[in-house]
Amino acid sequence: MDIIRIIFAVLLPPLGVFLQVGFSWTFILNIALTLLGYIPGIIHAIWVIARK
């Protein structure tokens, strides 16, 4: 299941984070990072998924 989340994190970072933690401040932070720059959103999403 983590592989699917990582694939979603690369394609659409907030979706990968949402699948991992649900609707939380981490999800909102990832949306903000993705809007500021796509690469920071990807890095944050992969970090959230990997720290599990």
PDBQT receptor file of N, H, CA, C and O in Angstrom, charges set to zero:
ATOM      1  N   MET A   1       0.824  -1.203   0.000  1.00  0.00    +0.000 N 
ATOM      2  CA  MET A   1       0.000   0.000   0.000  1.00  0.00    +0.000 C 
ATOM      3  C   MET A   1       0.864   1.261   0.000  1.00  0.00    +0.000 C 
ATOM      4  O   MET A   1       0.457   2.280  -0.558  1.00  0.00    +0.000 OA
ATOM      5  N   ASP A   2       2.049   1.213   0.615  1.00  0.00    +0.000 N 
ATOM      6  H   ASP A   2       2.379   0.385   1.069  1.00  0.00    +0.000 HD
ATOM      7  CA  ASP A   2       2.916   2.385   0.626  1.00  0.00    +0.000 C 
ATOM      8  C   ASP A   2       3.386   2.749  -0.776  1.00  0.00    +0.000 C 
ATOM      9  O   ASP A   2       3.582   3.928  -1.071  1.00  0.00    +0.000 OA
ATOM     10  N   ILE A   3       3.567   1.769  -1.637  1.00  0.00    +0.000 N 
ATOM     11  H   ILE A   3       3.408   0.811  -1.398  1.00  0.00    +0.000 HD
ATOM     12  CA  ILE A   3       3.991   2.049  -3.014  1.00  0.00    +0.000 C 
ATOM     13  C   ILE A   3       2.920   2.874  -3.724  1.00  0.00    +0.000 C 
ATOM     14  O   ILE A   3       3.241   3.814  -4.452  1.00  0.00    +0.000 OA
ATOM     15  N   ILE A   4       1.678   2.534  -3.519  1.00  0.00    +0.000 N 
ATOM     16  H   ILE A   4       1.418   1.771  -2.927  1.00  0.00    +0.000 HD
ATOM     17  CA  ILE A   4       0.578   3.278  -4.152  1.00  0.00    +0.000 C 
ATOM     18  C   ILE A   4       0.547   4.707  -3.617  1.00  0.00    +0.000 C 
ATOM     19  O   ILE A   4       0.340   5.651  -4.379  1.00  0.00    +0.000 OA
ATOM     20  N   ARG A   5       0.751   4.871  -2.308  1.00  0.00    +0.000 N 
ATOM     21  H   ARG A   5       0.919   4.104  -1.688  1.00  0.00    +0.000 HD
ATOM     22  CA  ARG A   5       0.763   6.219  -1.723  1.00  0.00    +0.000 C 
ATOM     23  C   ARG A   5       1.919   7.046  -2.271  1.00  0.00    +0.000 C 
ATOM     24  O   ARG A   5       1.763   8.240  -2.524  1.00  0.00    +0.000 OA
ATOM     25  N   ILE A   6       3.075   6.418  -2.454  1.00  0.00    +0.000 N 
ATOM     26  H   ILE A   6       3.202   5.448  -2.248  1.00  0.00    +0.000 HD
ATOM     27  CA  ILE A   6       4.221   7.148  -2.993  1.00  0.00    +0.000 C 
ATOM     28  C   ILE A   6       3.971   7.555  -4.439  1.00  0.00    +0.000 C 
ATOM     29  O   ILE A   6       4.349   8.653  -4.848  1.00  0.00    +0.000 OA
ATOM     30  N   ILE A   7       3.341   6.683  -5.212  1.00  0.00    +0.000 N 
ATOM     31  H   ILE A   7       3.034   5.791  -4.880  1.00  0.00    +0.000 HD
ATOM     32  CA  ILE A   7       2.999   7.036  -6.597  1.00  0.00    +0.000 C 
ATOM     33  C   ILE A   7       2.040   8.223  -6.612  1.00  0.00    +0.000 C 
ATOM     34  O   ILE A   7       2.219   9.159  -7.391  1.00  0.00    +0.000 OA
ATOM     35  N   PHE A   8       1.019   8.185  -5.748  1.00  0.00    +0.000 N 
ATOM     36  H   PHE A   8       0.874   7.424  -5.115  1.00  0.00    +0.000 HD
ATOM     37  CA  PHE A   8       0.106   9.319  -5.658  1.00  0.00    +0.000 C 
ATOM     38  C   PHE A   8       0.836  10.575  -5.170  1.00  0.00    +0.000 C 
ATOM     39  O   PHE A   8       0.518  11.683  -5.602  1.00  0.00    +0.000 OA
ATOM     40  N   ALA A   9       1.817  10.404  -4.269  1.00  0.00    +0.000 N 
ATOM     41  H   ALA A   9       2.075   9.504  -3.918  1.00  0.00    +0.000 HD
ATOM     42  CA  ALA A   9       2.567  11.548  -3.750  1.00  0.00    +0.000 C 
ATOM     43  C   ALA A   9       3.376  12.229  -4.845  1.00  0.00    +0.000 C 
ATOM     44  O   ALA A   9       3.556  13.446  -4.815  1.00  0.00    +0.000 OA
ATOM     45  N   VAL A  10       3.859  11.464  -5.802  1.00  0.00    +0.000 N 
ATOM     46  H   VAL A  10       3.713  10.475  -5.827  1.00  0.00    +0.000 HD
ATOM     47  CA  VAL A  10       4.624  12.053  -6.902  1.00  0.00    +0.000 C 
ATOM     48  C   VAL A  10       3.686  12.731  -7.898  1.00  0.00    +0.000 C 
ATOM     49  O   VAL A  10       3.989  13.812  -8.401  1.00  0.00    +0.000 OA
ATOM     50  N   LEU A  11       2.557  12.103  -8.181  1.00  0.00    +0.000 N 
ATOM     51  H   LEU A  11       2.311  11.224  -7.772  1.00  0.00    +0.000 HD
ATOM     52  CA  LEU A  11       1.616  12.667  -9.154  1.00  0.00    +0.000 C 
ATOM     53  C   LEU A  11       0.820  13.836  -8.577  1.00  0.00    +0.000 C 
ATOM     54  O   LEU A  11       0.679  14.876  -9.220  1.00  0.00    +0.000 OA
ATOM     55  N   LEU A  12       0.301  13.660  -7.366  1.00  0.00    +0.000 N 
ATOM     56  H   LEU A  12       0.416  12.815  -6.843  1.00  0.00    +0.000 HD
ATOM     57  CA  LEU A  12      -0.507  14.686  -6.706  1.00  0.00    +0.000 C 
ATOM     58  C   LEU A  12      -0.227  14.619  -5.203  1.00  0.00    +0.000 C 
ATOM     59  O   LEU A  12      -0.901  13.883  -4.483  1.00  0.00    +0.000 OA
ATOM     60  N   PRO A  13       0.755  15.376  -4.729  1.00  0.00    +0.000 N 
ATOM     61  CA  PRO A  13       1.218  15.247  -3.342  1.00  0.00    +0.000 C 
ATOM     62  C   PRO A  13       0.132  15.310  -2.259  1.00  0.00    +0.000 C 
ATOM     63  O   PRO A  13       0.183  14.502  -1.332  1.00  0.00    +0.000 OA
ATOM     64  N   PRO A  14      -0.841  16.218  -2.323  1.00  0.00    +0.000 N 
ATOM     65  CA  PRO A  14      -1.842  16.224  -1.255  1.00  0.00    +0.000 C 
ATOM     66  C   PRO A  14      -2.662  14.932  -1.177  1.00  0.00    +0.000 C 
ATOM     67  O   PRO A  14      -3.103  14.545  -0.094  1.00  0.00    +0.000 OA
ATOM     68  N   LEU A  15      -2.864  14.276  -2.294  1.00  0.00    +0.000 N 
ATOM     69  H   LEU A  15      -2.506  14.590  -3.173  1.00  0.00    +0.000 HD
ATOM     70  CA  LEU A  15      -3.620  13.018  -2.270  1.00  0.00    +0.000 C 
ATOM     71  C   LEU A  15      -2.851  11.941  -1.521  1.00  0.00    +0.000 C 
ATOM     72  O   LEU A  15      -3.437  11.190  -0.740  1.00  0.00    +0.000 OA
ATOM     73  N   GLY A  16      -1.545  11.857  -1.750  1.00  0.00    +0.000 N 
ATOM     74  H   GLY A  16      -1.070  12.467  -2.384  1.00  0.00    +0.000 HD
ATOM     75  CA  GLY A  16      -0.735  10.887  -1.025  1.00  0.00    +0.000 C 
ATOM     76  C   GLY A  16      -0.756  11.131   0.475  1.00  0.00    +0.000 C 
ATOM     77  O   GLY A  16      -0.840  10.184   1.258  1.00  0.00    +0.000 OA
ATOM     78  N   VAL A  17      -0.682  12.394   0.880  1.00  0.00    +0.000 N 
ATOM     79  H   VAL A  17      -0.613  13.162   0.244  1.00  0.00    +0.000 HD
ATOM     80  CA  VAL A  17      -0.723  12.737   2.307  1.00  0.00    +0.000 C 
ATOM     81  C   VAL A  17      -2.108  12.447   2.873  1.00  0.00    +0.000 C 
ATOM     82  O   VAL A  17      -2.222  11.935   3.986  1.00  0.00    +0.000 OA
ATOM     83  N   PHE A  18      -3.149  12.763   2.132  1.00  0.00    +0.000 N 
ATOM     84  H   PHE A  18      -3.056  13.179   1.228  1.00  0.00    +0.000 HD
ATOM     85  CA  PHE A  18      -4.506  12.507   2.610  1.00  0.00    +0.000 C 
ATOM     86  C   PHE A  18      -4.738  11.018   2.836  1.00  0.00    +0.000 C 
ATOM     87  O   PHE A  18      -5.374  10.635   3.818  1.00  0.00    +0.000 OA
ATOM     88  N   LEU A  19      -4.234  10.183   1.949  1.00  0.00    +0.000 N 
ATOM     89  H   LEU A  19      -3.717  10.494   1.151  1.00  0.00    +0.000 HD
ATOM     90  CA  LEU A  19      -4.393   8.742   2.123  1.00  0.00    +0.000 C 
ATOM     91  C   LEU A  19      -3.636   8.236   3.350  1.00  0.00    +0.000 C 
ATOM     92  O   LEU A  19      -4.011   7.218   3.932  1.00  0.00    +0.000 OA
ATOM     93  N   GLN A  20      -2.584   8.932   3.740  1.00  0.00    +0.000 N 
ATOM     94  H   GLN A  20      -2.279   9.759   3.267  1.00  0.00    +0.000 HD
ATOM     95  CA  GLN A  20      -1.781   8.517   4.893  1.00  0.00    +0.000 C 
ATOM     96  C   GLN A  20      -2.368   9.018   6.212  1.00  0.00    +0.000 C 
ATOM     97  O   GLN A  20      -2.525   8.238   7.151  1.00  0.00    +0.000 OA
ATOM     98  N   VAL A  21      -2.691  10.305   6.293  1.00  0.00    +0.000 N 
ATOM     99  H   VAL A  21      -2.563  10.939   5.530  1.00  0.00    +0.000 HD
ATOM    100  CA  VAL A  21      -3.076  10.896   7.583  1.00  0.00    +0.000 C 
ATOM    101  C   VAL A  21      -4.512  11.401   7.625  1.00  0.00    +0.000 C 
ATOM    102  O   VAL A  21      -4.989  11.768   8.700  1.00  0.00    +0.000 OA
ATOM    103  N   GLY A  22      -5.203  11.433   6.525  1.00  0.00    +0.000 N 
ATOM    104  H   GLY A  22      -4.816  11.135   5.652  1.00  0.00    +0.000 HD
ATOM    105  CA  GLY A  22      -6.551  11.976   6.515  1.00  0.00    +0.000 C 
ATOM    106  C   GLY A  22      -6.532  13.497   6.513  1.00  0.00    +0.000 C 
ATOM    107  O   GLY A  22      -5.517  14.118   6.195  1.00  0.00    +0.000 OA
ATOM    108  N   PHE A  23      -7.655  14.081   6.869  1.00  0.00    +0.000 N 
ATOM    109  H   PHE A  23      -8.479  13.577   7.127  1.00  0.00    +0.000 HD
ATOM    110  CA  PHE A  23      -7.765  15.539   6.878  1.00  0.00    +0.000 C 
ATOM    111  C   PHE A  23      -7.189  16.058   8.193  1.00  0.00    +0.000 C 
ATOM    112  O   PHE A  23      -7.818  15.931   9.244  1.00  0.00    +0.000 OA
ATOM    113  N   SER A  24      -6.005  16.637   8.132  1.00  0.00    +0.000 N 
ATOM    114  H   SER A  24      -5.495  16.741   7.278  1.00  0.00    +0.000 HD
ATOM    115  CA  SER A  24      -5.340  17.152   9.326  1.00  0.00    +0.000 C 
ATOM    116  C   SER A  24      -4.473  18.346   8.925  1.00  0.00    +0.000 C 
ATOM    117  O   SER A  24      -4.469  18.771   7.770  1.00  0.00    +0.000 OA
ATOM    118  N   TRP A  25      -3.738  18.877   9.906  1.00  0.00    +0.000 N 
ATOM    119  H   TRP A  25      -3.741  18.532  10.845  1.00  0.00    +0.000 HD
ATOM    120  CA  TRP A  25      -2.859  20.009   9.629  1.00  0.00    +0.000 C 
ATOM    121  C   TRP A  25      -1.733  19.610   8.693  1.00  0.00    +0.000 C 
ATOM    122  O   TRP A  25      -1.232  20.442   7.936  1.00  0.00    +0.000 OA
ATOM    123  N   THR A  26      -1.331  18.356   8.735  1.00  0.00    +0.000 N 
ATOM    124  H   THR A  26      -1.738  17.680   9.350  1.00  0.00    +0.000 HD
ATOM    125  CA  THR A  26      -0.284  17.884   7.820  1.00  0.00    +0.000 C 
ATOM    126  C   THR A  26      -0.772  17.952   6.381  1.00  0.00    +0.000 C 
ATOM    127  O   THR A  26      -0.019  18.319   5.479  1.00  0.00    +0.000 OA
ATOM    128  N   PHE A  27      -2.017  17.603   6.171  1.00  0.00    +0.000 N 
ATOM    129  H   PHE A  27      -2.629  17.304   6.904  1.00  0.00    +0.000 HD
ATOM    130  CA  PHE A  27      -2.628  17.670   4.834  1.00  0.00    +0.000 C 
ATOM    131  C   PHE A  27      -2.704  19.117   4.350  1.00  0.00    +0.000 C 
ATOM    132  O   PHE A  27      -2.386  19.405   3.197  1.00  0.00    +0.000 OA
ATOM    133  N   ILE A  28      -3.124  20.019   5.224  1.00  0.00    +0.000 N 
ATOM    134  H   ILE A  28      -3.382  19.784   6.161  1.00  0.00    +0.000 HD
ATOM    135  CA  ILE A  28      -3.229  21.429   4.863  1.00  0.00    +0.000 C 
ATOM    136  C   ILE A  28      -1.844  22.017   4.576  1.00  0.00    +0.000 C 
ATOM    137  O   ILE A  28      -1.684  22.804   3.643  1.00  0.00    +0.000 OA
ATOM    138  N   LEU A  29      -0.846  21.636   5.377  1.00  0.00    +0.000 N 
ATOM    139  H   LEU A  29      -0.976  20.997   6.135  1.00  0.00    +0.000 HD
ATOM    140  CA  LEU A  29       0.524  22.078   5.137  1.00  0.00    +0.000 C 
ATOM    141  C   LEU A  29       1.018  21.597   3.776  1.00  0.00    +0.000 C 
ATOM    142  O   LEU A  29       1.698  22.333   3.061  1.00  0.00    +0.000 OA
ATOM    143  N   ASN A  30       0.678  20.370   3.423  1.00  0.00    +0.000 N 
ATOM    144  H   ASN A  30       0.126  19.772   4.003  1.00  0.00    +0.000 HD
ATOM    145  CA  ASN A  30       1.117  19.854   2.134  1.00  0.00    +0.000 C 
ATOM    146  C   ASN A  30       0.450  20.588   0.980  1.00  0.00    +0.000 C 
ATOM    147  O   ASN A  30       1.086  20.820  -0.048  1.00  0.00    +0.000 OA
ATOM    148  N   ILE A  31      -0.802  20.953   1.127  1.00  0.00    +0.000 N 
ATOM    149  H   ILE A  31      -1.319  20.764   1.962  1.00  0.00    +0.000 HD
ATOM    150  CA  ILE A  31      -1.474  21.741   0.094  1.00  0.00    +0.000 C 
ATOM    151  C   ILE A  31      -0.754  23.076  -0.084  1.00  0.00    +0.000 C 
ATOM    152  O   ILE A  31      -0.513  23.512  -1.210  1.00  0.00    +0.000 OA
ATOM    153  N   ALA A  32      -0.412  23.722   1.031  1.00  0.00    +0.000 N 
ATOM    154  H   ALA A  32      -0.607  23.369   1.945  1.00  0.00    +0.000 HD
ATOM    155  CA  ALA A  32       0.296  25.009   0.955  1.00  0.00    +0.000 C 
ATOM    156  C   ALA A  32       1.664  24.842   0.292  1.00  0.00    +0.000 C 
ATOM    157  O   ALA A  32       2.040  25.651  -0.556  1.00  0.00    +0.000 OA
ATOM    158  N   LEU A  33       2.401  23.813   0.663  1.00  0.00    +0.000 N 
ATOM    159  H   LEU A  33       2.095  23.155   1.351  1.00  0.00    +0.000 HD
ATOM    160  CA  LEU A  33       3.711  23.586   0.055  1.00  0.00    +0.000 C 
ATOM    161  C   LEU A  33       3.588  23.285  -1.436  1.00  0.00    +0.000 C 
ATOM    162  O   LEU A  33       4.417  23.733  -2.228  1.00  0.00    +0.000 OA
ATOM    163  N   THR A  34       2.572  22.538  -1.820  1.00  0.00    +0.000 N 
ATOM    164  H   THR A  34       1.899  22.174  -1.176  1.00  0.00    +0.000 HD
ATOM    165  CA  THR A  34       2.371  22.214  -3.228  1.00  0.00    +0.000 C 
ATOM    166  C   THR A  34       2.012  23.464  -4.025  1.00  0.00    +0.000 C 
ATOM    167  O   THR A  34       2.444  23.613  -5.169  1.00  0.00    +0.000 OA
ATOM    168  N   LEU A  35       1.233  24.355  -3.440  1.00  0.00    +0.000 N 
ATOM    169  H   LEU A  35       0.882  24.234  -2.511  1.00  0.00    +0.000 HD
ATOM    170  CA  LEU A  35       0.890  25.593  -4.126  1.00  0.00    +0.000 C 
ATOM    171  C   LEU A  35       2.099  26.518  -4.259  1.00  0.00    +0.000 C 
ATOM    172  O   LEU A  35       2.223  27.249  -5.242  1.00  0.00    +0.000 OA
ATOM    173  N   LEU A  36       2.986  26.483  -3.269  1.00  0.00    +0.000 N 
ATOM    174  H   LEU A  36       2.885  25.890  -2.471  1.00  0.00    +0.000 HD
ATOM    175  CA  LEU A  36       4.187  27.314  -3.335  1.00  0.00    +0.000 C 
ATOM    176  C   LEU A  36       5.217  26.761  -4.312  1.00  0.00    +0.000 C 
ATOM    177  O   LEU A  36       5.997  27.512  -4.897  1.00  0.00    +0.000 OA
ATOM    178  N   GLY A  37       5.212  25.473  -4.478  1.00  0.00    +0.000 N 
ATOM    179  H   GLY A  37       4.578  24.863  -4.002  1.00  0.00    +0.000 HD
ATOM    180  CA  GLY A  37       6.141  24.827  -5.400  1.00  0.00    +0.000 C 
ATOM    181  C   GLY A  37       5.886  23.339  -5.413  1.00  0.00    +0.000 C 
ATOM    182  O   GLY A  37       5.730  22.726  -4.356  1.00  0.00    +0.000 OA
ATOM    183  N   TYR A  38       5.842  22.764  -6.563  1.00  0.00    +0.000 N 
ATOM    184  H   TYR A  38       5.968  23.262  -7.421  1.00  0.00    +0.000 HD
ATOM    185  CA  TYR A  38       5.479  21.359  -6.694  1.00  0.00    +0.000 C 
ATOM    186  C   TYR A  38       6.490  20.444  -5.995  1.00  0.00    +0.000 C 
ATOM    187  O   TYR A  38       6.099  19.479  -5.338  1.00  0.00    +0.000 OA
ATOM    188  N   ILE A  39       7.779  20.740  -6.133  1.00  0.00    +0.000 N 
ATOM    189  H   ILE A  39       8.096  21.524  -6.667  1.00  0.00    +0.000 HD
ATOM    190  CA  ILE A  39       8.833  19.903  -5.557  1.00  0.00    +0.000 C 
ATOM    191  C   ILE A  39       8.775  19.879  -4.022  1.00  0.00    +0.000 C 
ATOM    192  O   ILE A  39       8.893  18.796  -3.448  1.00  0.00    +0.000 OA
ATOM    193  N   PRO A  40       8.599  21.015  -3.327  1.00  0.00    +0.000 N 
ATOM    194  CA  PRO A  40       8.464  20.936  -1.865  1.00  0.00    +0.000 C 
ATOM    195  C   PRO A  40       7.259  20.099  -1.425  1.00  0.00    +0.000 C 
ATOM    196  O   PRO A  40       7.315  19.417  -0.401  1.00  0.00    +0.000 OA
ATOM    197  N   GLY A  41       6.184  20.150  -2.189  1.00  0.00    +0.000 N 
ATOM    198  H   GLY A  41       6.138  20.703  -3.021  1.00  0.00    +0.000 HD
ATOM    199  CA  GLY A  41       5.021  19.322  -1.876  1.00  0.00    +0.000 C 
ATOM    200  C   GLY A  41       5.321  17.845  -1.998  1.00  0.00    +0.000 C 
ATOM    201  O   GLY A  41       4.877  17.047  -1.173  1.00  0.00    +0.000 OA
ATOM    202  N   ILE A  42       6.077  17.472  -3.028  1.00  0.00    +0.000 N 
ATOM    203  H   ILE A  42       6.438  18.120  -3.698  1.00  0.00    +0.000 HD
ATOM    204  CA  ILE A  42       6.456  16.068  -3.218  1.00  0.00    +0.000 C 
ATOM    205  C   ILE A  42       7.376  15.609  -2.086  1.00  0.00    +0.000 C 
ATOM    206  O   ILE A  42       7.188  14.528  -1.527  1.00  0.00    +0.000 OA
ATOM    207  N   ILE A  43       8.361  16.425  -1.756  1.00  0.00    +0.000 N 
ATOM    208  H   ILE A  43       8.513  17.303  -2.210  1.00  0.00    +0.000 HD
ATOM    209  CA  ILE A  43       9.304  16.058  -0.688  1.00  0.00    +0.000 C 
ATOM    210  C   ILE A  43       8.561  15.870   0.634  1.00  0.00    +0.000 C 
ATOM    211  O   ILE A  43       8.800  14.894   1.346  1.00  0.00    +0.000 OA
ATOM    212  N   HIS A  44       7.678  16.781   0.959  1.00  0.00    +0.000 N 
ATOM    213  H   HIS A  44       7.483  17.573   0.381  1.00  0.00    +0.000 HD
ATOM    214  CA  HIS A  44       6.920  16.671   2.204  1.00  0.00    +0.000 C 
ATOM    215  C   HIS A  44       6.025  15.438   2.189  1.00  0.00    +0.000 C 
ATOM    216  O   HIS A  44       5.936  14.732   3.194  1.00  0.00    +0.000 OA
ATOM    217  N   ALA A  45       5.367  15.168   1.080  1.00  0.00    +0.000 N 
ATOM    218  H   ALA A  45       5.439  15.741   0.264  1.00  0.00    +0.000 HD
ATOM    219  CA  ALA A  45       4.473  14.013   0.991  1.00  0.00    +0.000 C 
ATOM    220  C   ALA A  45       5.244  12.708   1.171  1.00  0.00    +0.000 C 
ATOM    221  O   ALA A  45       4.794  11.820   1.896  1.00  0.00    +0.000 OA
ATOM    222  N   ILE A  46       6.384  12.584   0.529  1.00  0.00    +0.000 N 
ATOM    223  H   ILE A  46       6.750  13.306  -0.059  1.00  0.00    +0.000 HD
ATOM    224  CA  ILE A  46       7.172  11.363   0.666  1.00  0.00    +0.000 C 
ATOM    225  C   ILE A  46       7.700  11.236   2.091  1.00  0.00    +0.000 C 
ATOM    226  O   ILE A  46       7.767  10.129   2.625  1.00  0.00    +0.000 OA
ATOM    227  N   TRP A  47       8.071  12.337   2.705  1.00  0.00    +0.000 N 
ATOM    228  H   TRP A  47       8.017  13.237   2.271  1.00  0.00    +0.000 HD
ATOM    229  CA  TRP A  47       8.540  12.309   4.087  1.00  0.00    +0.000 C 
ATOM    230  C   TRP A  47       7.430  11.835   5.034  1.00  0.00    +0.000 C 
ATOM    231  O   TRP A  47       7.678  11.029   5.931  1.00  0.00    +0.000 OA
ATOM    232  N   VAL A  48       6.212  12.338   4.830  1.00  0.00    +0.000 N 
ATOM    233  H   VAL A  48       6.011  12.992   4.101  1.00  0.00    +0.000 HD
ATOM    234  CA  VAL A  48       5.079  11.939   5.674  1.00  0.00    +0.000 C 
ATOM    235  C   VAL A  48       4.803  10.442   5.510  1.00  0.00    +0.000 C 
ATOM    236  O   VAL A  48       4.553   9.746   6.494  1.00  0.00    +0.000 OA
ATOM    237  N   ILE A  49       4.848   9.955   4.287  1.00  0.00    +0.000 N 
ATOM    238  H   ILE A  49       5.052  10.520   3.488  1.00  0.00    +0.000 HD
ATOM    239  CA  ILE A  49       4.573   8.543   4.035  1.00  0.00    +0.000 C 
ATOM    240  C   ILE A  49       5.697   7.661   4.579  1.00  0.00    +0.000 C 
ATOM    241  O   ILE A  49       5.427   6.590   5.122  1.00  0.00    +0.000 OA
ATOM    242  N   ALA A  50       6.938   8.089   4.445  1.00  0.00    +0.000 N 
ATOM    243  H   ALA A  50       7.157   8.960   4.005  1.00  0.00    +0.000 HD
ATOM    244  CA  ALA A  50       8.080   7.268   4.858  1.00  0.00    +0.000 C 
ATOM    245  C   ALA A  50       8.250   7.204   6.382  1.00  0.00    +0.000 C 
ATOM    246  O   ALA A  50       8.767   6.213   6.900  1.00  0.00    +0.000 OA
ATOM    247  N   ARG A  51       7.828   8.231   7.095  1.00  0.00    +0.000 N 
ATOM    248  H   ARG A  51       7.409   9.035   6.674  1.00  0.00    +0.000 HD
ATOM    249  CA  ARG A  51       8.047   8.227   8.544  1.00  0.00    +0.000 C 
ATOM    250  C   ARG A  51       7.086   7.313   9.283  1.00  0.00    +0.000 C 
ATOM    251  O   ARG A  51       7.250   7.097  10.484  1.00  0.00    +0.000 OA
ATOM    252  N   LYS A  52       6.116   6.786   8.615  1.00  0.00    +0.000 N 
ATOM    253  H   LYS A  52       5.983   6.961   7.640  1.00  0.00    +0.000 HD
ATOM    254  CA  LYS A  52       5.144   5.874   9.240  1.00  0.00    +0.000 C 
ATOM    255  C   LYS A  52       5.785   4.646   9.744  1.00  0.00    +0.000 C 
ATOM    256  O   LYS A  52       5.108   3.778  10.296  1.00  0.00    +0.000 OA
TER     257      LYS A  52
